[in-house]
């Protein structure tokens, strides 16, 4: 099984996974210009993996993409590109595209470093002095269960939820400066760099459980977009 995973929740990251093992990565730290970054990063990862430069010849079996939540432009770029990748591959071998929330990935990475019964609050910067967040528990060693729904709001709303159901905050990037002073008084867990390859574990588990309905590629914006546009990717 060979998969390509990409995420544009904050930076742009690409991973190629073969039978559960990462064989190549490519990464751009910029939080902007996602649409322009994706195609070069995919090609860079294919080259690093020693695979043909033409995606249709690279033996990809699945396309995995982060569905957010994230600001409109970067998230839309990632999802449009993933669908383009899947269409290119589908013409050859009917390759599917599966989506996973970036907060699911952040939560799973945090739980990998914590006792399995820990509740974690996965967070990401939503800009406007707000956070995206969700409360999670482990669902076995490779998946997570979201308690309630994903939220967007100021740090006070997150701290109120944590008073009701204590847990550890896990951030997929440095804690945003606008929320750092308040969160310094909270219980902090591991701070990790979001790894799109973790989607492979989550997708495999959900497919095994017959939960393909949890793997749609619809974007999780959580609020109305500020910018309209249609980024494209060419491969």
C-alpha angles and dihedrals in degrees: 000000000000120000137179117210128190135179133184100177091124113335122016115259132176129187133180115210127193119191091337095312124108109235100174142008137190126187142182116194095202115111090209138058093041094156092056093046102051102071095047091046092050090051091047091052093048090051092047089051091052091243128139114280090232106083093213089060096047098087095241114173101181139020115212123193137181112241098197142195088231141126112297104251101049094041093049090050092055095047096045090049093049090052090049090050091050092049091050090051095041090062087062107033112352094259113188128220120221128191131213128182114250088227090057088055093047091049092049092049091050093048090051086068098042139061108284094242094058120120111223133192107213112205139185134178112270093179120225085085089292138116136220109223146163136185114237144184127191117266098198122309097306109035142045138219119224114222108217113331140315113274140201120200147102123307091259090067091053093048090049090054090048091054089055095045112015119219144137125279114235117189124195092210135013109312107266112260092233091062102030099093093052094042091050085075092051129081106272124203129186118325107216141180109244109252114201090200088073087072088072091065093045094047094047091050095048093047090050089053092049091248099134088136087073092059103067121139098224110130122252103219096154089197138038117286121253094204130046121206146120112237116193138200128210125203 
